[in-house]
Amino acid sequence: MRALSACALSALWALAPAPPADAGNVLPDRIGINRVNLAWLSRADQERVLKEIAASGITHVRLSLSRPVDKSIEALEMANRLGLKILLEIQLGNKDYYPAGTRPRTGFGRVLDAQRLSDLDLDLYREHLRAALRRIDGMGIRIDAVEPGNEINYSAYNGDLVVYENPGRRTPRKVSEIANRPAFERGLDAYVAIVRVTREELRTTVYSGNALLVSAGLSDVGTGEADRRGMERLAPGAVISLLRERGIDALVDGYGIHVYPGRKRDAALARYLTTLLDFCRPEGQGKPCWVSEWGIANTAHSCPLDDRERKEAVRAVRRGFSEMMEGGRLEAAYYYDWDTQPVYSVWRCGVLSPAGVAATETDTGGRVAR
């Protein structure tokens, strides 16, 4: 019945224009799915993917504003037309935001080279963001929330943090141990300015003027993995503290965080979530968190997919999230990934897998978590 009703709704959404912005329609808790980098697909494939998501009963999506920007905006228009509420991640690696000739920090071929936040030109960022938002607004697209940047506490996405040429040695545990601390802190200064510019430019729009603003989802990569990979990182709580010192609380509605806990037992999972999300607070006591990425791996590639173990792990994570939502400490959870990551994706064998249903369902046993 769920599939039939979702397909019927999808057909209606495809024909109907998106409703105008209405703050009263914004639901307090958001359960959704990630499908970033749709700009890399053809228009037909963009539409196929987004229709599959909508027809699966999913209501919220995290999409990205990345190069080519025109293609990103095409995907936003399709998602909006299908009635999907959009969390827009702005990829700060976009070279249009940096002075000509700016060279990214090397990843030594193990990870992609990354731009340094400290090199970002705020005037260029404003210019290109303004142009993109004007086009988005001109198409009648309503953005539910915006997340500038991604994993700025990890060298995979922040070039102010080092990738070691030869991995294996101890990586930093605190900010004083970062190889180029002055550059990293300049990058955090720049990041707070980026958030301020984003807020200012959103307020000039008709449809997205009330969009919520979420700080960049921070990586939960642990020290052991960072050591093995030879990549600097800083704990999410430490970076949130540094951003709060720079005044980010006056600009954002929530803190972004990523959660990849593995298949821990309930007690271990509860400890992991409690420790990782310690800085999440109800409004009035701080800022709540938005889990803009979370995922559980399933390495099977067979069809039909055996997703029983992952489904149970997903349900355990959702129980933890629901408790935090009830306490006002968590406002959103977007599963990663729809169909691009071989082990994390939930669109398998042409259907939404059991774990995908569990990750994105809104009825979690007596409480509706939207």
Buried (B, 14 or more C-beta within 10 A) or exposed (E): EEEEEBBEBBEEBBEEEBEEBEEEEBBEBBBBBBBBBBBBBEEEEBBEBBBBBBBBBBBBBBBBBBBEBEBBBBBBBBBBBBBBBBBBBBBBBBEBBBEEEBEBBBBEEBBEBBBBBBBBBEEBBBEBBBEBBEBBBEBBBBBBBBBBBBBBBBBBBBBBBBBBEEBEEEBBBEBEEBBBEEBBBBBBBBBBBBBBBBBEBBEEBEBBBBBBBBBBBBBBBEEEEBBEBBBBBBBBBBBBEBBBEBEBBEBBBBBBBBBBBEBBEEEEBBEBBEEBBEBBBBEEEBBBBBBBBBBBBBEBEEEEBEBEEBBBBBBBBBBBBBBBBEEBBBBBBBBBBBBBEEEBBBBBEEBBBBBBBBBBBBEBEEEEBB
